[in-house]
Amino acid sequence: MTTIFESPRELIGKEGTILGPSEWLTVDQAMIDGFADVTGDHQWIHVDTERAKDGPFGATIAHGYLTLSLTNLMMPSMIDVRRFASGLNVGTNKLRFLNPVRCGSRIRGVGEILSVEAVANGAAIQAVIRVTVEIEGQEKPAVVVEAITRYFPE
């Protein structure tokens, strides 16, 4: 379920708003291998399916940073901010990798607006959104991150 804000300024005062959940996304070996190729991280726990069967998780697992990067894919299905000239990913505050994502798992994001403020002398609106990446069938999430986005209204 997508929450729509007609402008960045509509975010002001919306702290505590729950966003999502996003659609489920299956993390498959092709995705994991592609991330390994891009980052150069070919550790066996991620890419060697035969060896990983006997490893600590019984299968290959997604890189933590792959799971983190997928929050950018999930975010538009949780929140739709309209009428802005540009937006920037400013960074993150707290970031925790809590549970590995085994190959073949389905994940989704749930967000919560933590803070919103005018920044850059009022030229932009900055929002901090906590995104929790859930793993289907598991109580413990994969990742919890506080993502910072800066919107420059039209």
Secondary structure, DSSP 8 states (H G I E B T S, - for coil): --EEESSGGGGTT-TT-EE-----EE--HHHHHHHHHHHT---HHHH-HHHHHTSTTSS-B--HHHHHHHHHHHHHHHEEE-SEEEEEEEEEEEEEE-S--BTT-EEEEEEEEEEEEEETTTTEEEEEEEEEEEETT-SS-SEEEEEEEEEEE-
